[in-house]
Amino acid sequence: MLKLQTQAHWLARGVGTATFTPILLLFLVAFTLQGVDQAAQRGTSSSLLVTLLSLVAVAVGCMALSWVRPQRAGLSPPHVMLSLGFGGMLLGLAYDLLHAGPAQLESLCTQSAGMDLVQSFQLHLAYLPGMHTGMLIGGLLAIPSLRALRTNCGVYLCSMFAQNFMCSAWMLLGMNLGAIWLVRVQAEGGVSSLPGMLGGMFVGMTWGMVVSVALYRSYFALRNRN
């Protein structure tokens, strides 16, 4: 009986985490995009459409992540890492906004719309150093934080620096690809905005994590089969 109660307790925690984490991420995306939009004094219907598109893409990405890495009892390492990456990115965004201001950062949208990935990445690093650094640090903090939260967590999921670095690298790549994608979508409609670029970054980070988790789980599946 005690064993069944323990399993039910951990299952409830797993379901709660699987539901709570995506809701938290969606709230962060909506709060950030609306806050930046108000700071830039836009408030247009196109900005609202960008926010909604970003929220839908992030939500679908969270669903895909839960499917690629099914939720077990307790905390899911990919969700924790994604949440910390989002948090680090937001802290970095605050730093970049204080040093550059919304107007200067918004000019990045127009400039990056016609650039390739390498040029856009260089431009983002030059004007958004805080966001990139914060996202990387936040993602890598998953190693000690997961060890503290889940003492029974498997070594191959929590303490391998190379694996966490790979996830951070995919999120970094996704940030820039997502920014280029959503900026170009806006450009086709004759609009460019900072919320659009940031929304694309949130979407790209989420799907970058999905790709990373899918790759390393496929690797372990093939290795265990052989």
N, C-alpha and C positions, 0 to 999 in steps of 0.2 A: 504493500500500500504506500509506504514512504517513498519507494522508488518511483511509483506512478505519479505521486504528488510532485516530486522533484522534476520529473520529465514535463509535467503539465506547466510547472512554474517557468521552466526555461523556454518552453514552447511559447508561452504567453509573452515572455520578454522578447523572443525573436520576432513574433508578429508585431509587437508594439514598436520595436526598433525599425522593422521594415516599413512600417507606416509612418512613423514619426520623422525619420531622417529625410525622406523625399519632401514631406510637408515643410520641414525646416528649410531645406534648400530652395524650394519654390518661394517661400516667404522672403528669404535673403535676396533672391533675384528680383522679385517684385519691388521690395523695399529699396534696393539699390537703384534700379532703373528709374523708378518714380522720383527718388530723391535727386538723382543727377539731372533728370528732366526738369524738375522744378528749379534746380540751381542754374540751369541754362535758360530758364524762363521760356520754355517752348510750350508744352502742354497741348500739342496738336493731336489730331486723330491718328496721324501716321505714327507718332510716338507710342500711342496706346496700342496700335496694331503691332508694333515691334515688340512691346512688352508681352502681349498675348502670345505672339509667335515664339518668343524666347521661352515663356513658361511652358507652352505645349511641348516644345522640343526637349527641354530639360526633363519634364515629366515622363515623356516617352523614353528618354535616355535612362532615367532611374528605373523604369519598368524593365528595360532591356538588361540593365545591370543586375537586377534581382533575378532575372531569368538565366543569365550567364553564370552568376554566382548565387545559387539558391540560398536563401536565408536559413541558417541553422539557429540554435539557441543562442541568445545573447547578441553581442554586437558583431556586425559584419565588417571585416577589415577594409574592403573596398569602399563601403559607405563611410566609414570613419575617416579614411584617407581623403575621400572626395570632400567631406565636410570640412576637414582641416585645410584642404587646399582652397576651398571657397572662402574660409575665414581669413587665411593669409592673404588671399587676393584682395579682399575688402579692406584689410588694414593697409595694404600697399596702395590701393586706390586712394585712400584718404591722404596718404603721403604725397602721391602724385598730384592730387587736386590742390593741396596746399601749396605745392611748389610751382605748379604750372597754371592752375586755374582751369575752369570748364571751357572757356573760349579757346584757349590754345590747344587743349586736348581734343576739342571738337574738330579743329582743323585737320587732325590726323585722319578723320573719316574721309574727307575729300581727297587728301593726298594718297591714302592707301588704296582707294577704290581702283586705281589703274595700275597698281604695282603687282609684281609677282610675289611669291611667298618669301623669298630671301630678302627682297627690298622691304616688304611690309614688316618682316620680323626685325630687321635692323632699325626701322623707324619706331616700332613699338618699344624696343629695348631702350632707344634713346630718350623717348618721352614718357614711357611708362615703366621705369626701372623698379619702382616699388611693387607694382602688381606682379611682375614676373618673379622677383625675389621672394615676395611674400607667399606666392603660390607654391614655389619650390620648397621653402622652409616649412610651410604648413603641411605639405604632403609628406615630407620626410619625418615630421614630428609624429607620424603614425607609428613609427617603430617603437619609441619609448612609451607613448601613450597607450598603445594596445597591450604592451607588456604589463603596464600598471592596471589596466582595466580587466584584462583577461589573462590570468596567470597560467591557465591551461591551454592557451592558444598555441597552435602548432608552429614550430620553428620556421617551417618553409613559408608560412603566411605572414609572420610578424617580424622576424629578426634578420631577414636577408636584406642587406642594404642594397644590393644590386637590383633586386626585384622591386623594391620601393622606388629606387631611382628610375627604373624603367617606367613605372606608372607615372611618376612625376614628369618624365620626359614626354610621354604620350599626352599628358594633360597640357603641357607647355605647347606642344605642336598643335593640339586641338584648339587651344586658345587662339592662336594666330590664324589657323584655317577657318575657325568659326567666325572670327572678326572679319576676315576677308569676305566670307560667304554672305553674311548679313549686311555688310556695308555695300556690297555689289547689288544685293537684292533691293536695298534702298535706293541706290544710285539709278537703277533702272526705272524707278518711279520718280526720279528727279529730287530725291531727298537724301540728306546725309545728316546723321546726328550721333552724338556721343553715346546715348543709350543704345543705339543700334549696334555700335561697335562692341560695347560692353556686353550686351545681350548675346552677341555672337560668341564672345569669349566664354561666357557661362555655358552656353550650349556646347561649344567645342571641348571645354574641360570635361563635361559629363560624358560625351561620346568618346573622348580620348581615353577615359578610364574604362569604358565598356570595351574598347578595342584591346587595351592592355590586359585586362582581366581575361578576355576571351583567348588571347594569345598564350598567356602563361598557363591557363587551365588546359588548353589543348596540348601544350607541351608536356605537362605532367601526365595527362591522360595517355598520350603516345608513349611516354617513357615507362609508365607502369604496365602498359600492354606488352612492351617488348621485354 
